[in-house]
Amino acid sequence: MSENLSVLEPREALQEIESLVQSEDFSLALERIQALGRPELDPPERILLHHLHGVALARLGRGLEAASRFRRSLEAAEASQDQIGQARATEELGAIHHHERRLAEAQSHYERALRLWARLGDRQAEARSHRNLGNLFADFNDPARASEAYEKSRSLYLELGEPDEVAAAVIHAASLRYQSEGLEAAIEEYARGLEQDGCRHHLVTNNYGFLLMLQGKLDRALEVLGQARQDMDSRKAAEDDLALVHLNLGLAHAMKGDLQAAEKHLRRSLELLERHPEARAVEILLLVNEKWLDQGFKPYLLVENGQKRALAHLNLAAVLTRAGRLQEAREELRLGQELERSAAYPFLAAGWIHLSEGDESAATEAFRRARGMEPDKQEYRQALNLVNPYAAMKIGRNDPCPCGSGKKFKKCHGA
């Protein structure tokens, strides 16, 4: 790349800027555009320059400035009857309005872009436009239209033979059905993706395996998660995704009682997550409460936005506790709690581990802190009531303890 655009002809500079945008070096692309000034360019080149300027600004989070550039690109494209330029600018304007939650305007731009791409016969862009509309309708809380748009996108990507995009379409459709119809519907959608569409992408099989775990079909979950692992080997998938598959494999083995295999996968997950400490996901937190399952306690908690590394440590702590390796479990528990100090779920994990050790006082304090952070969560209230049904009551410290011991509350269950 040239260090000084002033020595380049405008067309050569434009090619360099386009290359920078394609390589996602948006900051340098913006510097090059600003250094270029106002060169003499033909209309198609002027349209492209405005578009590249808009893309660089948008990807750097400067949406208002980007919209201005896309509008200039659109006006120039309309004047030149350049339908590709119009479609490109219109789609980008839709994305900016969507990001700003101006949904009606975003819909208008997305639909115009779809018409233009269809007229041009660009099937890939057409599929992308249907996906954009699906995301928009999902944000509109209109599952029927979102589902229809996702289905059109999915069909086009299947025709084009683009497995990554088919996987995204399957995941979108399954997520939509999970929100509107529940677990069984989402599992059905993933099964359709695997069996009907032949989509073996690791993101699909990982999610499918995870839902099968929630359904209690552990053998099938392990089979599907194994497929995810194989697909990752062939694709050289991202470490963060690989860590999540190992985390789920560890959970499935733990739920089956195979603690040795569970530990192996959880430790591998932690190795990978060392390089991705902030990664988050919807995940399972194993709870060491087997003795109390007949009293209505659940064997795990579903964490909506858990820190993956913290969950790997906490789940490993649960596995080690079940194996009777309490000292090692305490260390994993400590590491998990340190990584997620502001969340309640590590305290729930700690409470059950303390209770399994016979430390009722430490368990009570952990459950009390979890409940204090999320007072409406049933699992936290239920756990605290097990060890101290009076801890959440409004009782004066010098009042008699309601347990009937004859002691003051502060000397008994309020200690």
Secondary structure, 3 states (H helix, E strand, C coil): CCCCHHHCCHHHHHHHHHHHHHCCCHHHHHHHHHHHCCCCCCHHHHHHHHHHHHHHHHHCCCHHHHHHHHHHHHHHHHHCCCHHHHHHHHHHHHHHHHHCCCHHHHHHHHHHHHHHHHHHCCHHHHHHHHHHHHHHHHHCCCHHHHHHHHHHHHHHHHHHCCHHHHHHHHHHHHHHHHHHHCHHHHHHHHHHHHHCCCCCCHHHHHHHHHHHHHHCCHHHHHHHHHHHHHHHHHHCCCHHHHHHHHHHHHHHHHHHCCHHHHHHHHHHHHHHHCCCCCCEEEEEEECCCHHHHHHCCCCEEEEEEEEHHHHHHHHHHHHHHHCCCHHHHHHHHHHHHHHCCCCCHHHHHHHHHHHHCCCHHHHHHHHHHHHHHCCCCHHHHHHHHHHCCCCCCCCCCCCECCCCCCCEHHHCCCC
